Amino acid sequence: MILSVKAPGSRRENWKPTPSLAASLVALLRSQVLPALEQATPALKRVLQEAQQNGMAPDVTERLERLNRWNSRALELFPLLLPPPPGA
């Protein structure tokens, strides 16, 4: 993983390797994956509820229920798997 580094007063962009792959991975999970899971929660619930109300095929609702459970479990596990954020 690399970081974009700009020198003051320069338009040139330099690249620098990150000091720790683990820290970069944790930052990526916090900045990309966790927000995506949180944003998906209401949409998943809404789609599942609409599928159940509209009498969708049982296999469709089963898959939506499974996806909703996976999303919920991932959100439950994130605090256990990731170290606390800096300053917390």
Contacts in CASP RR format, 6 or more apart in sequence:
PFRMAT RR
TARGET T0000
AUTHOR 0000-0000-0000
METHOD contacts of the structure
MODEL  1
MILSVKAPGSRRENWKPTPSLAASLVALLRSQVLPALEQATPALKRVLQE
AQQNGMAPDVTERLERLNRWNSRALELFPLLLPPPPGA
1 17 0 8 1.000
1 18 0 8 1.000
1 21 0 8 1.000
1 24 0 8 1.000
1 25 0 8 1.000
1 28 0 8 1.000
2 15 0 8 1.000
2 16 0 8 1.000
2 17 0 8 1.000
2 18 0 8 1.000
3 15 0 8 1.000
3 16 0 8 1.000
3 17 0 8 1.000
3 18 0 8 1.000
4 13 0 8 1.000
4 14 0 8 1.000
4 15 0 8 1.000
5 13 0 8 1.000
5 14 0 8 1.000
5 15 0 8 1.000
5 16 0 8 1.000
6 12 0 8 1.000
6 13 0 8 1.000
6 14 0 8 1.000
7 14 0 8 1.000
18 24 0 8 1.000
26 82 0 8 1.000
26 83 0 8 1.000
29 78 0 8 1.000
29 82 0 8 1.000
30 82 0 8 1.000
30 85 0 8 1.000
34 75 0 8 1.000
34 78 0 8 1.000
37 71 0 8 1.000
37 74 0 8 1.000
37 75 0 8 1.000
37 78 0 8 1.000
38 75 0 8 1.000
40 71 0 8 1.000
41 71 0 8 1.000
41 72 0 8 1.000
41 75 0 8 1.000
44 64 0 8 1.000
44 67 0 8 1.000
44 68 0 8 1.000
44 71 0 8 1.000
45 68 0 8 1.000
47 64 0 8 1.000
48 61 0 8 1.000
48 64 0 8 1.000
48 65 0 8 1.000
48 68 0 8 1.000
51 60 0 8 1.000
51 61 0 8 1.000
51 64 0 8 1.000
52 61 0 8 1.000
55 61 0 8 1.000
END
